[in-house]
Amino acid sequence: MLKLPERLKLHPTFHVSFLKPYHEDLDAERVQTKRAPPLVMKQFDRELEKILDHRTMGHSKKNRRTDFLVQWKGISEAEASWERDVTLWQFEKEVQAYWRSKSTRASTSAVGVGLSAP
């Protein structure tokens, strides 16, 4: 069975008529453009300054999504906008860096909690 991202909401079984053979690209010099994931229509023409915060919406696993509070370059923090995680496909590195900073901050803030001086 084919494993698909949950956001696609497609049945993982396809009729053979929808399949076509894979042909490897032998031109290593060809630049592969980064494209939006299927069903994502949004593309940003501005640069991301930094991700300020995140929030998780939805109660069930099926309906859960993450939004990020994004500060765009040239725009103040007060004008930051909430953007859905799937629409930030162009900024995958920045999102990963944000999650790394959150996990580092969480692990370092817990150091020394509950300890008392001798």
Order of alpha helices (4+ residues) and beta strands (2+ residues): beta-beta-beta-alpha
